[in-house]
Amino acid sequence: MQAHELIRRLQQHRAWVNKNLLTSCKDLTEQQLHQSFQIGQGSIWKSLTHMYAAESVWLEVLLGNDRHRVQGDLPGKLPGNQQGDDRITSLDELKNKWSILEQRWDDYLALLQSESLNETVYRVSSSVGAGTRIGTSRSDVLLHVCTHAQYTTAQMVNMLRQAGVEKLPETMLISLARQEASESCELTPHQLRKLAAAAGYYRALLAVHCDEENRAIIWGMVSTGADWVSRVDAASDRHDDLPENLVIHCLGPGHLIASAGYARVLESANGRILMDGFDPFRSTWLPKRFGRVRADLLQLIDSQDHASSRMETRMCDDFVRDLAQKVVRQTLRLVPTRGHGGMLVYLPDAIVGSEQLQSWLRFRVQFEPDDSTLRFRRVMLQVIARAREIGHSLGMKTVTYKDYRRMSDMELVAL
């Protein structure tokens, strides 16, 4: 947080406390408002007018007016003395004037930058050294307005307590922060742009609301890259299902993918909606092509495990598919993150090694059925066997991939 942003926050707290003070005073009688106290300005009313006048005077100083005096004040006395003929006469009138003043403060603070904080601003004093034109740094004036409001607020809270007010106003900055965290609010376009700026590559902008039981619910996401899906698919996060909410993946200029949970809604490329060409892992042809491979794996599990003949638990066909896809996705994700380039190409056996293929493409590495490539098959067999054992111990008839993701087992984690 930069210096000017910290000052804005303190000024925001000041304005919030002022509003709370005025709310606490709205039900006071005239007698309570003007009751004398041996503290501060001497009464609740005089404290309010002094705070209002001081904040008005110092804003004018920041804007370049060194001799400002509010309506009803006599010259040569403290701001808020209200001894003139045109003085403020009611709490409603004061609230209206203060509301206009706060809007002017908001306008000023919105344009405040750190570079201007060391500038000198001037005011002709009406108290100490009355009539003297005194220069002060802009930052000190801004901080003074806040600290002046804080100690005057403390005096007022004391007066309110002595006046019999039971529900005293909230004045702590931490109370403001907790209130902001617990309340939902509509974002302005400016605030939304500020949030969106944080959504860099592999980051997400989330839309959240609270339900009737005050639980935070994600109802929409805008994510750059496919990192959200990859994270959820990862083994360490298998307890977290992808929410059935709108997800918009921004993969590049004009390349968007909209999905709800694991269901693909649409994909666009160069600003046009694609009718096909979605993620091949979500296609129908790829699972069909490897159907025989999945069946062979399950059959091999049965033949290797003599106890399996006594197991009623079976592995869902989709389990093998989803498990294999997860491992392949993780492998593909490692390619760019580890600094490797290139592309993984899956080809039908019939055209591997053909002259036509070699004339169009040059392959740096070709996969062969050796020990390194068969390692994936061995790991798959171990994971399937262990998941089946766990499913059998839990009395499951069929183990799905979703069941597997919910299993808490150190052997599976190690695999």
N, C-alpha and C positions, 0 to 999 in steps of 0.2 A: 504494500500500500504506500503510495507516494504522499508527500506532506500535505498537498492540497486535498487529497482524498480523506486523510485523517481529520483535517479541519472540517470538511463537509460533514463527516460523521458526527463530530462533536456538536456542530450547529444543528444537525438533524435531531440529536438528543435534546438540545435546548428547546427547540420548537415543540417537540413532543411533550416535554415537561410543562411548558407554558400552557399547552392545550389541556393537560390534566389538571393544572392549577385552576384554570378558569371553570372547568367542569365541576370541581369541588366547591367552587364559590357560588355556583348558580342558584343554590337553594338557601343561601345565607340571607338573613334579614339586613335591612339598612343598618340596624344597630350593631349587628355582628361585623358587617363590612367596615364600619368606622370605629369599632371598639378600640380603645387605647391600650397599647402594650408597651412595656419598657424594653423594647427590642427593635433593632433595625430602623425602619422609617416610621414606626409608631402605630401603624394599623395595617390591616390587610389591604384596604383600598389604596393607601399611600404606597405600599410595597408594589402593588400591581401597576399603578401609574408610573412609578419610578422605573420599573423594569421595562415597561413599554417605551417610555421616553428615552431611556438609555440606549435601547436597541435601535431606536429610530435615529438618534443622534449619531451613533457610531456607524450606522449604514451610510448616512450622508457623508461622514468623514471618508469612508472607503470610496465613495463616489466622487469625492473632490470638493464637497461643501463643508467648510470649516466653521460655519456660524449657524448651523441649523438649530431651531427651537420648535418643539411640538406645540400644537394648538392648546391654549390654556395656560402655558408656562410663562412666568415672568422672567425677564433677562437677569443675569447675574446670580441666579440661584440654581440649586441642583435640578437636573432634568426630572420632570414629573412632579414639580412643586404644585402645579395646577392652582395657582392663586390669581390667574387672570379672569377677565369677565367671560371669555369664551371657553371656559374649562369643560372637560368631559364630565357629564353628570350622571351617567348610568353604566351599569356593568355591560348591558347589551351594546351600547355605543362604543365602549372600550373594546369589546370583543370584535366588533365589525372593523374598527380601525386596526386592531392587531392582526386580523386575518389578512387585510390588505398589505400590511407591513411584512408579514411572513411570506407572501407571494413575491414581494420585491426582494426579500432575502434569497428566496429560491432562485430567482432570475439572476441575481448577482453571483451566487455560489456555483451555478451551473457553468459559468464562464471562467471561474477561478482556475488559475494554473500555478504550479509551483514556482515558476520563474518570477512571478510578480510578488511573492511573499516577502522578499527583502526590500521592496520599494518603501519609501517613506511617505506617510500621509500626515495631514496636519489638521489640528483642531484648536480653536480659540477656547481656552479653559473657562468654565463657569464656576469652578470650585477652587481647588488649590491653584494659586497664582492666577486668579481670575483676570481675564483680558489678555493673557499671554498666549501667543500662538506657539504650540508645541508640536514637534515632529515625532512620530513613532512609526516603527516598522509595521507594515500591513499585517504580518503574521502575529505580532503582539496584540494588535487591536482585535483581530479575530479571536485569539485565545482569551483576551480580557472579557469580551462579550460573553463567552461561555462560562468562565470562572465567576464573573459577576452574577450571572443568572443562577449559578449553583449555590453560592452562599446566601443570596437573597431568597432563593427557594427554601433553603433550610430554615431561615427565619420565618417565612410564611407558614411552613408546615407546623412549626412550633405554635404560631398564632392560631392556626386552624384547630390544633389539638385543644388549646386553651378555650377556644370559642365553642367547643362541644361537638365538633365534627367527628363522627365515628369512623367513617371510611376515608382515610387520608389518601392523597394522590400518590400514584407510583412515580418515583423520581430517579430510580437507579438505571444506569445505562444497561446493565445486564438484564434488567426487567424488560427494557425495550427490545433487546436482542432475542430474549426468549419469546416475547409476544410475536415478533416477526417470524420466528421459526415455527410457531404453532398456528399461525393464521395463513390461510390461502389468499392470494391476491392475483389480480389480473396484471400481466406484464405489459408495459408500454412497448411500442415498437423500438424505442431507444434501448430499453432494458433487454429486450430480446436480442437485439443486435450485439450487445455487449456479451450476453451469454453465448451466442453463436460463435463469437470470435474465439472462444475457448475450445470449440469443437474441432481441434486439429485432426491430423490423420490418426486413425485408431482411437479416436475419442467419440463420445456420444453426448447428445443433448437429450435429456429426458423430460417428459411432461408427467407430473405427479399430482394426484389429488388425494384427499382423505375421505374414507368412507364413513358410514354412520358410526362405526366403532373407533373412529379416529386412527385407522390404520392407513399407512401410506401406500397408495396403489399407483403403479406405473401404467398409464393409458396410452402412451406413445413414445417413440424413440426416433431420433435421427442419428444414424451412426455412419462414420466415414470408414470405409473398408469393411472387410468381413470379420473383423476381430471379435465382435460380439458373439457371432455364431461359433467361431473357433474356440473362444473361451468356454462357452457352455458345453461344447462337444468334448472338451478336454477331460481326461480321466480324473484330474483333481477336482473338477467341478461337476461330477456326474450326479450329485444330489440336487443340482439346480436345473430344472427344466426350463426351456426357453418359453417365456410368457406368451400367452395367446393374445398379443397386442400388436398394433401396427408398428412395423419396423421398416424404415427407409434407409437402405444402404447406399451411400454416395461413393461409388467406386471410381469416379472420374468425371470430367466434363461431359454432360449429356448421358452418363451411364448410371442409371438408378435401378435398384431392385427393391420392390415393395413386397413385404411378406407379413404374415400373421402367424406367430409361432414358427412352426416348420413348414407351413403351407405357403408356397410362392403365389403371389397375387399377380404381379406383372414385372416386366423388365423393359427398360428402355436403353437404346443405344443411339448416340448422335441425335438425341431429342425425339426419337421415334420409338413407339411401343413395339417390342418384338413379339411375334405370334408364336415363335418356337425358339430353340437355341438356349433354353434355360440351363441351369446347373445340371450337368450330365448325371450327377449322383441322384437327382430327383427324377430322372427320366425312367421310362419303362423298359427301354431296350437294354440298358446296361445290366440291371438285375437279372433279366432273362438270359443274357449272354453268359453270366457266371452262375446260373442255376445249377449246372452240373457240378461245378467246383464246390458249391455249398453242400450239395448232397453228398459228395465224396468225403468232405470233412466230417460231416455228421456220421456217416457210415464208418469212417476210420475210428472215430471216438468209441463207437459201439464195439468194434472189433478189438480195440486195444484194452478196453476196460472190461474185465471178466465180470465185475460186480454190476456192470450196467444192465445186464440181463435181468437183474432183480430190481432195477430202478424203474419206477413208473414215470419218473420225471423225464420229459423230453424237451429238446431245445427248439424254440420257434425258428422257422426258416428265416424270418426277417432279422433274428438276432445275429446270425452270421453275417448277413448283408450289412447291417448297421455297424457292427463291430469292425468289419473290414473297411468300410467307408471312413470310419473315424480315424483309423490308423493311416490310411492313405491321405486323408485331409491334413493330418498333422505332418506327414512327410512332405507334402506339397508346400505347406506353410513354412517349413524349415528352409526351403530352397532360397527364397528371397531374403529371409531374415539372417541367414548365415553367409550372405554375400555371394551365393551361387546364382548363375544365370541359367538360361536355357529353358527347355520345355519338355514335359513328360508326354510322350505320345503312345497311345494304345492302338495297335494295328492287328487286323485279322491275320491268322497264320498264313493264309494263301498268298498274301502279297509281300510277306517279309522276305527280303533278299532279292526281290524282283528288280530287273534293270530299270523299269519305269520309276520305281520308288527311289532308287539310288540316284537317278538323274535329277530328281526334284529336291531331295532332302539328303543332308549329311548328318549321320548320327554319331555323336561323340562316344557314347556308351550304349551298348546293347545288353539287355538283361538276359542271362543264361541260367538254366536250372542248376546253379552251383550252391555251395554251402551258404554264401552270403544272402542270396535271394530266397533260399528255402527257410531262412531264419524266421521270416514273417509267417510262413506256414506253421512252423513249430510253435511259435508264440500263440497263434490263433488256436491251435489244438489244446495248448495248456490252459488258455483262458476259458475256452468252451468247457473243458473237462472240470475245471474248478468251479465255474458258475453252475454247472449241472449238479455237482456235489452239494453246493450250498442250497440250491433250489430243492434238492431231494430232502435235505435235513429240515427245510422249512415246510415241507409237505406240499410243494408246488407240483402241479401236473405238467405245466408248461412254463419255461423260463423265457421271458421276452427281454429285449434289449433294455426296456424301461426298468424291468426288475433288476437286471444286472447293474444299472447305474445307481440303484438304491442299496446295493450290497456293500456292507462295510466289512472288508476282509483284507488283512495285511498281505496275504499271498497274491490276491488280485492287484493290489496297489503295486507290489513289487514287479509283477509282470508288466 
